[in-house]
Amino acid sequence: MIVYSLSQSANGFWNVRRGGFSLFSDLHLGPAIKLARELARDEHHRSGRSACVEMPGPASTIRLAHYARAPRFEDADAAVAA
């Protein structure tokens, strides 16, 4: 799964990250969330891999978006039979 994350910098603005790399920085929270969701959605459509957007919460990580391939009926049947 590809994870895009939001992190707040010392100056109070937000960064959009993927892995250990900052892709965009010094954004307000709303535009940062919108951009991260757009990146994750585009990555999912382009590659077919699952992608999500997360940000730190007071007690745990908050998932803001999740893009995944819907299971096919054949996959679900195989999982039940196993």
N, CA, C and O of each residue as an XYZ file, in Angstrom:
328
protein
N       0.841     -1.173      0.000
C       0.000      0.000      0.000
C       0.888      1.239      0.000
O       1.908      1.295      0.687
N       0.484      2.212     -0.772
C       1.194      3.479     -0.846
C       0.549      4.426      0.164
O      -0.667      4.619      0.154
N       1.363      5.011      1.028
C       0.835      5.890      2.066
C       1.356      7.310      1.852
O       2.563      7.550      1.813
N       0.432      8.225      1.718
C       0.746      9.646      1.713
C       0.371     10.142      3.096
O      -0.695      9.810      3.614
N       1.244     10.937      3.694
C       0.968     11.401      5.049
C       1.124     12.914      5.131
O       1.848     13.533      4.351
N       0.429     13.478      6.090
C       0.531     14.907      6.372
C       1.309     15.064      7.662
O       1.102     14.314      8.617
N       2.191     16.024      7.690
C       2.922     16.324      8.918
C       2.999     17.832      9.087
O       3.165     18.578      8.123
N       2.876     18.252     10.318
C       2.918     19.685     10.594
C       4.353     20.105     10.874
O       5.074     19.446     11.622
N       4.752     21.210     10.262
C       6.109     21.711     10.467
C       6.126     22.673     11.651
O       5.078     23.032     12.187
N       7.302     23.077     12.046
C       7.464     23.967     13.196
C       6.776     25.316     12.997
O       6.374     25.961     13.965
N       6.643     25.738     11.743
C       6.012     27.040     11.481
C       4.491     26.951     11.423
O       3.830     27.953     11.151
N       3.917     25.760     11.677
C       2.471     25.592     11.730
C       1.833     25.215     10.408
O       0.633     24.944     10.360
N       2.611     25.191      9.331
C       2.079     24.773      8.047
C       2.212     23.259      7.912
O       2.793     22.602      8.775
N       1.674     22.711      6.829
C       1.616     21.265      6.664
C       2.417     20.812      5.456
O       2.526     21.527      4.460
N       2.972     19.616      5.560
C       3.751     19.001      4.496
C       3.030     17.732      4.032
O       2.440     17.016      4.841
N       3.081     17.465      2.742
C       2.582     16.212      2.186
C       3.806     15.352      1.931
O       4.737     15.765      1.240
N       3.794     14.140      2.499
C       4.954     13.262      2.427
C       4.568     11.911      1.831
O       3.418     11.480      1.911
N       5.548     11.266      1.241
C       5.404      9.869      0.819
C       6.678      9.187      1.253
O       7.772      9.539      0.813
N       6.524      8.208      2.121
C       7.700      7.573      2.703
C       8.463      8.609      3.515
O       7.857      9.353      4.286
N       9.749      8.670      3.361
C      10.561      9.627      4.093
C      10.786     10.939      3.364
O      11.595     11.763      3.791
N      10.066     11.136      2.258
C      10.314     12.314      1.433
C       9.154     13.295      1.485
O       7.990     12.901      1.401
N       9.477     14.564      1.623
C       8.469     15.616      1.568
C       8.241     15.990      0.113
O       9.170     16.403     -0.582
N       6.995     15.843     -0.348
C       6.657     16.165     -1.729
C       6.250     17.628     -1.882
O       6.612     18.280     -2.862
N       5.499     18.139     -0.911
C       5.039     19.527     -0.911
C       5.111     20.034      0.518
O       4.895     19.275      1.463
N       5.416     21.314      0.676
C       5.546     21.848      2.026
C       4.919     23.236      2.125
O       4.584     23.862      1.119
N       4.770     23.699      3.370
C       4.253     25.025      3.697
C       2.856     25.267      3.141
O       2.582     26.312      2.552
N       1.965     24.276      3.339
C       0.581     24.388      2.898
C      -0.338     24.574      4.102
O      -0.023     24.133      5.207
N      -1.468     25.224      3.880
C      -2.505     25.256      4.907
C      -3.137     23.871      4.949
O      -3.021     23.106      3.991
N      -3.807     23.544      6.056
C      -4.306     22.188      6.252
C      -5.288     21.756      5.164
O      -5.142     20.661      4.621
N      -6.271     22.569      4.832
C      -7.274     22.200      3.828
C      -6.658     21.863      2.477
O      -6.913     20.784      1.941
N      -5.854     22.761      1.914
C      -5.208     22.443      0.637
C      -4.254     21.247      0.723
O      -4.104     20.516     -0.256
N      -3.611     21.035      1.867
C      -2.717     19.883      2.024
C      -3.508     18.580      1.964
O      -3.077     17.624      1.321
N      -4.662     18.536      2.629
C      -5.510     17.343      2.597
C      -6.005     17.097      1.172
O      -5.956     15.972      0.677
N      -6.476     18.142      0.527
C      -6.994     18.012     -0.837
C      -5.909     17.496     -1.789
O      -6.168     16.606     -2.599
N      -4.708     18.047     -1.695
C      -3.607     17.637     -2.555
C      -3.212     16.184     -2.291
O      -2.997     15.419     -3.232
N      -3.116     15.801     -1.011
C      -2.730     14.428     -0.669
C      -3.764     13.430     -1.178
O      -3.403     12.369     -1.687
N      -5.044     13.762     -1.043
C      -6.096     12.875     -1.559
C      -6.005     12.748     -3.073
O      -6.161     11.656     -3.619
N      -5.756     13.853     -3.744
C      -5.623     13.836     -5.199
C      -4.434     12.975     -5.634
O      -4.541     12.199     -6.584
N      -3.308     13.114     -4.941
C      -2.132     12.308     -5.247
C      -2.409     10.817     -5.061
O      -2.047      9.999     -5.907
N      -3.053     10.471     -3.945
C      -3.347      9.068     -3.660
C      -4.324      8.497     -4.678
O      -4.138      7.379     -5.159
N      -5.359      9.254     -5.008
C      -6.338      8.799     -5.991
C      -5.694      8.599     -7.366
O      -5.940      7.596     -8.036
N      -4.870      9.560     -7.774
C      -4.184      9.446     -9.059
C      -3.219      8.261     -9.086
O      -3.141      7.546    -10.084
N      -2.494      8.055     -8.004
C      -1.567      6.918     -7.913
C      -2.337      5.608     -8.029
O      -1.913      4.694     -8.736
N      -3.453      5.520     -7.345
C      -4.275      4.307     -7.401
C      -4.797      4.055     -8.818
O      -4.739      2.930     -9.314
N      -5.302      5.095     -9.460
C      -5.826      4.933    -10.821
C      -4.718      4.577    -11.804
O      -4.935      3.785    -12.722
N      -3.536      5.154    -11.621
C      -2.422      4.915    -12.533
C      -1.828      3.522    -12.360
O      -1.577      2.820    -13.339
N      -1.607      3.130    -11.109
C      -0.894      1.874    -10.851
C      -1.796      0.710    -10.467
O      -1.394     -0.447    -10.585
N      -3.004      0.998    -10.012
C      -3.895     -0.060     -9.543
C      -3.600     -0.516     -8.132
O      -4.288     -1.390     -7.606
N      -2.577      0.067     -7.508
C      -2.216     -0.307     -6.130
C      -3.077      0.457     -5.131
O      -3.579      1.537     -5.441
N      -3.247     -0.092     -3.950
C      -3.963      0.598     -2.888
C      -3.164      1.806     -2.438
O      -1.935      1.767     -2.380
N      -3.875      2.877     -2.121
C      -3.221      4.098     -1.641
C      -4.096      4.726     -0.575
O      -5.322      4.631     -0.634
N      -3.469      5.366      0.400
C      -4.238      6.034      1.443
C      -3.549      7.324      1.861
O      -2.385      7.570      1.546
N      -4.321      8.146      2.589
C      -3.826      9.403      3.132
C      -4.038      9.355      4.637
O      -5.136      9.055      5.106
N      -2.989      9.650      5.391
C      -3.056      9.617      6.849
C      -2.468     10.896      7.431
O      -1.618     11.550      6.828
N      -2.951     11.229      8.625
C      -2.368     12.346      9.364
C      -2.353     11.989     10.842
O      -3.157     11.173     11.294
N      -1.441     12.596     11.598
C      -1.372     12.279     13.024
C      -2.581     12.843     13.759
O      -3.007     13.971     13.510
N      -3.123     12.044     14.663
C      -4.216     12.486     15.520
C      -3.743     12.561     16.954
O      -2.590     12.235     17.239
N      -4.604     12.981     17.862
C      -4.189     13.114     19.264
C      -3.811     11.787     19.925
O      -2.944     11.754     20.798
N      -4.461     10.692     19.510
C      -4.167      9.401     20.125
C      -3.636      8.379     19.127
O      -2.936      7.441     19.509
N      -3.962      8.557     17.861
C      -3.519      7.610     16.845
C      -3.571      8.283     15.476
O      -3.965      9.443     15.355
N      -3.174      7.548     14.463
C      -3.195      8.066     13.101
C      -4.622      8.087     12.575
O      -5.389      7.153     12.810
N      -4.977      9.147     11.866
C      -6.311      9.294     11.287
C      -6.197      9.049      9.787
O      -5.404      9.701      9.108
N      -6.975      8.126      9.277
C      -6.987      7.854      7.839
C      -8.016      8.776      7.192
O      -9.204      8.721      7.508
N      -7.546      9.616      6.291
C      -8.402     10.596      5.635
C      -8.972     10.092      4.317
O     -10.020     10.567      3.878
N      -8.308      9.147      3.685
C      -8.773      8.593      2.421
C      -8.133      7.231      2.221
O      -7.037      6.966      2.714
N      -8.838      6.363      1.483
C      -8.307      5.048      1.163
C      -8.850      4.647     -0.194
O     -10.063      4.589     -0.395
N      -7.957      4.372     -1.115
C      -8.329      3.982     -2.466
C      -7.805      2.571     -2.695
O      -6.599      2.329     -2.655
N      -8.723      1.650     -2.935
C      -8.337      0.260     -3.128
C      -9.210     -0.365     -4.208
O     -10.333      0.070     -4.460
N      -8.669     -1.377     -4.825
C      -9.418     -2.111     -5.831
C     -10.539     -2.872     -5.138
O     -10.306     -3.556     -4.141
N     -11.730     -2.755     -5.653
C     -12.845     -3.516     -5.104
C     -12.622     -4.991     -5.405
O     -12.228     -5.341     -6.517
N     -12.865     -5.853     -4.437
C     -12.644     -7.279     -4.698
C     -13.610     -7.790     -5.756
O     -14.782     -7.415     -5.778
N     -13.105     -8.646     -6.628
C     -13.966     -9.285     -7.621
C     -14.702    -10.429     -6.948
O     -14.251    -10.946     -5.926
N     -15.817    -10.821     -7.508
C     -16.606    -11.905     -6.916
C     -15.802    -13.198     -6.865
O     -15.942    -13.973     -5.919
N     -14.955    -13.446     -7.879
C     -14.153    -14.665     -7.897
C     -13.184    -14.684     -6.719
O     -12.962    -15.732     -6.112
N     -12.595    -13.507     -6.388
C     -11.653    -13.413     -5.276
C     -12.374    -13.686     -3.957
O     -11.851    -14.389     -3.092
N     -13.576    -13.130     -3.806
C     -14.341    -13.320     -2.579
C     -14.738    -14.783     -2.419
O     -14.670    -15.327     -1.316
N     -15.152    -15.424     -3.512
C     -15.526    -16.840     -3.453
C     -14.339    -17.714     -3.052
O     -14.489    -18.648     -2.263
N     -13.169    -17.412     -3.591
C     -11.959    -18.178     -3.274
C     -11.582    -17.999     -1.810
O     -11.134    -18.944     -1.161
N     -11.763    -16.785     -1.286
C     -11.416    -16.528      0.119
C     -12.359    -17.286      1.043
O     -11.919    -17.792      2.075
N     -13.647    -17.379      0.702
C     -14.615    -18.090      1.526
C     -14.368    -19.591      1.479
O     -14.515    -20.280      2.489
N     -13.994    -20.097      0.314
C     -13.763    -21.529      0.154
C     -12.505    -21.995      0.874
O     -12.400    -23.168      1.233
N     -11.565    -21.108      1.088
C     -10.293    -21.501      1.700
C     -10.396    -21.675      3.163
O      -9.406    -22.005      3.816
